[in-house]
Amino acid sequence: MLIIGIVLWGMLIGAAAQLILGTGRKGLNWGMALASGLIGSFVGGLLISLIAGDGIEFRPSGIIGSIIGALIVSAIWIAVDRQRAEK
């Protein structure tokens, strides 16, 4: 059950990152949402939580870090996709 929750949380955070960046013109890319959400949540959420001293508990600092991490991963993904499309 925990794994399902982690995957759903990652997809939610990744979708939020796409909406914030404005990439939802053709709808959400759920593959990118899953990948950027999971990677961004793990890296960003873990780093911010540890820096804030919250440990690995579910706290607001981890949520903010998750969103920031997903935004960074999504922005990189979009930039790489645009470069590939130009070639």
Backbone as JSON Lines, residues from 0, in Angstrom:
{"i":0,"aa":"M","n":[0.82,-1.19,0.0],"ca":[0.0,0.0,0.0],"c":[0.87,1.26,0.0]}
{"i":1,"aa":"L","n":[2.0,1.2,0.68],"ca":[2.9,2.34,0.73],"c":[3.43,2.67,-0.66]}
{"i":2,"aa":"I","n":[3.77,1.65,-1.44],"ca":[4.3,1.86,-2.79],"c":[3.26,2.56,-3.66]}
{"i":3,"aa":"I","n":[2.01,2.15,-3.56],"ca":[0.95,2.79,-4.33],"c":[0.81,4.25,-3.93]}
{"i":4,"aa":"G","n":[0.88,4.53,-2.65],"ca":[0.82,5.9,-2.16],"c":[1.97,6.75,-2.67]}
{"i":5,"aa":"I","n":[3.17,6.19,-2.69],"ca":[4.34,6.92,-3.18],"c":[4.2,7.23,-4.67]}
{"i":6,"aa":"V","n":[3.73,6.24,-5.44],"ca":[3.56,6.46,-6.87],"c":[2.49,7.52,-7.14]}
{"i":7,"aa":"L","n":[1.37,7.44,-6.42],"ca":[0.32,8.44,-6.61],"c":[0.78,9.83,-6.19]}
{"i":8,"aa":"W","n":[1.52,9.92,-5.09],"ca":[2.06,11.21,-4.65],"c":[3.01,11.77,-5.71]}
{"i":9,"aa":"G","n":[3.86,10.92,-6.26],"ca":[4.78,11.36,-7.3],"c":[4.06,11.87,-8.53]}
{"i":10,"aa":"M","n":[3.01,11.17,-8.94],"ca":[2.24,11.61,-10.1],"c":[1.54,12.94,-9.83]}
{"i":11,"aa":"L","n":[1.02,13.09,-8.63],"ca":[0.35,14.34,-8.26],"c":[1.33,15.51,-8.27]}
{"i":12,"aa":"I","n":[2.49,15.33,-7.68],"ca":[3.51,16.38,-7.64],"c":[4.02,16.68,-9.05]}
{"i":13,"aa":"G","n":[4.25,15.65,-9.86],"ca":[4.7,15.85,-11.24],"c":[3.67,16.58,-12.08]}
{"i":14,"aa":"A","n":[2.4,16.23,-11.91],"ca":[1.33,16.92,-12.64],"c":[1.25,18.38,-12.2]}
{"i":15,"aa":"A","n":[1.4,18.63,-10.91],"ca":[1.39,20.01,-10.41],"c":[2.55,20.8,-11.01]}
{"i":16,"aa":"A","n":[3.71,20.18,-11.13],"ca":[4.86,20.86,-11.71],"c":[4.59,21.21,-13.17]}
{"i":17,"aa":"Q","n":[3.96,20.31,-13.91],"ca":[3.63,20.6,-15.31],"c":[2.63,21.75,-15.41]}
{"i":18,"aa":"L","n":[1.65,21.75,-14.53],"ca":[0.66,22.83,-14.55],"c":[1.29,24.17,-14.19]}
{"i":19,"aa":"I","n":[2.2,24.17,-13.23],"ca":[2.89,25.41,-12.84],"c":[3.75,25.93,-13.99]}
{"i":20,"aa":"L","n":[4.43,25.01,-14.69],"ca":[5.29,25.42,-15.8],"c":[4.49,25.74,-17.06]}
{"i":21,"aa":"G","n":[3.22,25.39,-17.08],"ca":[2.38,25.7,-18.23],"c":[2.58,24.77,-19.41]}
{"i":22,"aa":"T","n":[2.87,23.51,-19.16],"ca":[3.09,22.56,-20.25],"c":[1.85,21.77,-20.59]}
{"i":23,"aa":"G","n":[0.71,22.13,-20.01],"ca":[-0.5,21.36,-20.2],"c":[-1.31,21.75,-21.43]}
{"i":24,"aa":"R","n":[-0.68,22.29,-22.47],"ca":[-1.4,22.69,-23.67],"c":[-2.09,21.51,-24.34]}
{"i":25,"aa":"K","n":[-1.39,20.4,-24.44],"ca":[-1.94,19.21,-25.08],"c":[-2.4,18.2,-24.03]}
{"i":26,"aa":"G","n":[-2.55,18.62,-22.83],"ca":[-2.87,17.69,-21.75],"c":[-1.59,17.35,-20.99]}
{"i":27,"aa":"L","n":[-1.76,16.67,-19.91],"ca":[-0.6,16.32,-19.1],"c":[0.11,15.11,-19.67]}
{"i":28,"aa":"N","n":[1.4,15.12,-19.62],"ca":[2.21,13.97,-19.99],"c":[2.39,13.14,-18.72]}
{"i":29,"aa":"W","n":[1.62,12.08,-18.57],"ca":[1.61,11.32,-17.32],"c":[2.92,10.57,-17.1]}
{"i":30,"aa":"G","n":[3.61,10.21,-18.17],"ca":[4.93,9.58,-18.02],"c":[5.93,10.54,-17.4]}
{"i":31,"aa":"M","n":[5.92,11.77,-17.91],"ca":[6.79,12.79,-17.35],"c":[6.36,13.15,-15.94]}
{"i":32,"aa":"A","n":[5.05,13.18,-15.7],"ca":[4.55,13.49,-14.36],"c":[5.04,12.46,-13.35]}
{"i":33,"aa":"L","n":[4.96,11.19,-13.73],"ca":[5.41,10.13,-12.83],"c":[6.91,10.22,-12.56]}
{"i":34,"aa":"A","n":[7.69,10.33,-13.64],"ca":[9.14,10.36,-13.47],"c":[9.61,11.6,-12.73]}
{"i":35,"aa":"S","n":[9.15,12.77,-13.16],"ca":[9.61,14.0,-12.51],"c":[9.1,14.09,-11.08]}
{"i":36,"aa":"G","n":[7.89,13.6,-10.84],"ca":[7.35,13.62,-9.48],"c":[8.11,12.72,-8.54]}
{"i":37,"aa":"L","n":[8.41,11.51,-8.99],"ca":[9.15,10.58,-8.12],"c":[10.58,11.04,-7.88]}
{"i":38,"aa":"I","n":[11.25,11.42,-8.96],"ca":[12.65,11.87,-8.83],"c":[12.71,13.18,-8.04]}
{"i":39,"aa":"G","n":[11.87,14.12,-8.4],"ca":[11.85,15.42,-7.72],"c":[11.46,15.29,-6.26]}
{"i":40,"aa":"S","n":[10.48,14.44,-5.97],"ca":[10.06,14.24,-4.58],"c":[11.17,13.61,-3.77]}
{"i":41,"aa":"F","n":[11.82,12.63,-4.35],"ca":[12.88,11.95,-3.6],"c":[14.04,12.89,-3.33]}
{"i":42,"aa":"V","n":[14.55,13.49,-4.37],"ca":[15.73,14.35,-4.21],"c":[15.39,15.64,-3.48]}
{"i":43,"aa":"G","n":[14.42,16.39,-4.02],"ca":[14.08,17.69,-3.44],"c":[13.48,17.57,-2.06]}
{"i":44,"aa":"G","n":[12.52,16.66,-1.91],"ca":[11.86,16.49,-0.61],"c":[12.81,16.01,0.46]}
{"i":45,"aa":"L","n":[13.65,15.05,0.1],"ca":[14.6,14.52,1.08],"c":[15.63,15.58,1.48]}
{"i":46,"aa":"L","n":[16.18,16.29,0.5],"ca":[17.19,17.3,0.82],"c":[16.62,18.42,1.68]}
{"i":47,"aa":"I","n":[15.48,18.95,1.29],"ca":[14.89,20.05,2.06],"c":[14.5,19.6,3.46]}
{"i":48,"aa":"S","n":[13.95,18.4,3.58],"ca":[13.57,17.89,4.9],"c":[14.78,17.72,5.8]}
{"i":49,"aa":"L","n":[15.86,17.2,5.25],"ca":[17.06,17.01,6.05],"c":[17.71,18.35,6.41]}
{"i":50,"aa":"I","n":[17.71,19.3,5.47],"ca":[18.28,20.61,5.76],"c":[17.47,21.32,6.84]}
{"i":51,"aa":"A","n":[16.13,21.19,6.76],"ca":[15.25,21.84,7.74],"c":[15.29,21.13,9.1]}
{"i":52,"aa":"G","n":[15.88,19.96,9.16],"ca":[15.97,19.23,10.42],"c":[14.74,18.42,10.75]}
{"i":53,"aa":"D","n":[13.86,18.2,9.76],"ca":[12.64,17.44,10.01],"c":[12.85,15.94,9.87]}
{"i":54,"aa":"G","n":[14.0,15.53,9.39],"ca":[14.22,14.11,9.16],"c":[13.44,13.66,7.94]}
{"i":55,"aa":"I","n":[13.03,12.41,7.93],"ca":[12.31,11.91,6.77],"c":[10.81,11.76,7.05]}
{"i":56,"aa":"E","n":[10.29,12.57,7.94],"ca":[8.87,12.56,8.23],"c":[8.13,13.43,7.22]}
{"i":57,"aa":"F","n":[6.83,13.22,7.13],"ca":[5.98,13.99,6.22],"c":[5.7,15.35,6.82]}
{"i":58,"aa":"R","n":[6.41,16.37,6.36],"ca":[6.29,17.73,6.88],"c":[6.13,18.71,5.73]}
{"i":59,"aa":"P","n":[5.68,19.93,6.01],"ca":[5.55,20.93,4.94],"c":[6.86,21.21,4.19]}
{"i":60,"aa":"S","n":[7.97,21.16,4.88],"ca":[9.24,21.42,4.2],"c":[9.51,20.36,3.14]}
{"i":61,"aa":"G","n":[9.13,19.13,3.4],"ca":[9.31,18.07,2.41],"c":[8.38,18.23,1.23]}
{"i":62,"aa":"I","n":[7.17,18.72,1.48],"ca":[6.22,18.95,0.39],"c":[6.72,20.05,-0.52]}
{"i":63,"aa":"I","n":[7.2,21.13,0.07],"ca":[7.76,22.24,-0.71],"c":[8.97,21.76,-1.5]}
{"i":64,"aa":"G","n":[9.83,21.01,-0.87],"ca":[11.01,20.47,-1.55],"c":[10.63,19.54,-2.69]}
{"i":65,"aa":"S","n":[9.56,18.76,-2.49],"ca":[9.09,17.86,-3.55],"c":[8.64,18.65,-4.77]}
{"i":66,"aa":"I","n":[7.9,19.7,-4.54],"ca":[7.42,20.51,-5.66],"c":[8.58,21.2,-6.37]}
{"i":67,"aa":"I","n":[9.51,21.75,-5.61],"ca":[10.67,22.4,-6.22],"c":[11.49,21.4,-7.01]}
{"i":68,"aa":"G","n":[11.72,20.23,-6.45],"ca":[12.47,19.19,-7.16],"c":[11.78,18.77,-8.44]}
{"i":69,"aa":"A","n":[10.46,18.59,-8.39],"ca":[9.71,18.2,-9.58],"c":[9.72,19.31,-10.62]}
{"i":70,"aa":"L","n":[9.67,20.56,-10.19],"ca":[9.76,21.69,-11.13],"c":[11.1,21.67,-11.87]}
{"i":71,"aa":"I","n":[12.16,21.43,-11.14],"ca":[13.5,21.41,-11.75],"c":[13.61,20.25,-12.74]}
{"i":72,"aa":"V","n":[13.18,19.06,-12.33],"ca":[13.25,17.89,-13.21],"c":[12.37,18.11,-14.44]}
{"i":73,"aa":"S","n":[11.17,18.64,-14.27],"ca":[10.27,18.89,-15.41],"c":[10.86,19.92,-16.37]}
{"i":74,"aa":"A","n":[11.44,20.99,-15.82],"ca":[12.04,22.03,-16.67],"c":[13.2,21.46,-17.5]}
{"i":75,"aa":"I","n":[14.01,20.62,-16.89],"ca":[15.12,19.99,-17.62],"c":[14.57,19.08,-18.7]}
{"i":76,"aa":"W","n":[13.55,18.29,-18.36],"ca":[12.95,17.36,-19.31],"c":[12.38,18.12,-20.52]}
{"i":77,"aa":"I","n":[11.68,19.22,-20.26],"ca":[11.09,20.02,-21.34],"c":[12.17,20.63,-22.22]}
{"i":78,"aa":"A","n":[13.25,21.12,-21.62],"ca":[14.34,21.7,-22.39],"c":[14.99,20.66,-23.3]}
{"i":79,"aa":"V","n":[15.19,19.46,-22.79],"ca":[15.79,18.39,-23.59],"c":[14.84,17.99,-24.72]}
{"i":80,"aa":"D","n":[13.55,17.9,-24.45],"ca":[12.57,17.57,-25.49],"c":[12.56,18.62,-26.59]}
{"i":81,"aa":"R","n":[12.64,19.89,-26.22],"ca":[12.64,20.97,-27.22],"c":[13.9,20.92,-28.08]}
{"i":82,"aa":"Q","n":[15.05,20.6,-27.47],"ca":[16.28,20.49,-28.25],"c":[16.19,19.34,-29.23]}
{"i":83,"aa":"R","n":[15.62,18.21,-28.8],"ca":[15.47,17.07,-29.7],"c":[14.52,17.38,-30.85]}
{"i":84,"aa":"A","n":[13.48,18.14,-30.58],"ca":[12.5,18.49,-31.61],"c":[13.09,19.43,-32.66]}
{"i":85,"aa":"E","n":[14.06,20.26,-32.26],"ca":[14.68,21.2,-33.19],"c":[15.65,20.53,-34.14]}
{"i":86,"aa":"K","n":[16.17,19.39,-33.78],"ca":[17.16,18.71,-34.63],"c":[16.55,17.95,-35.76]}
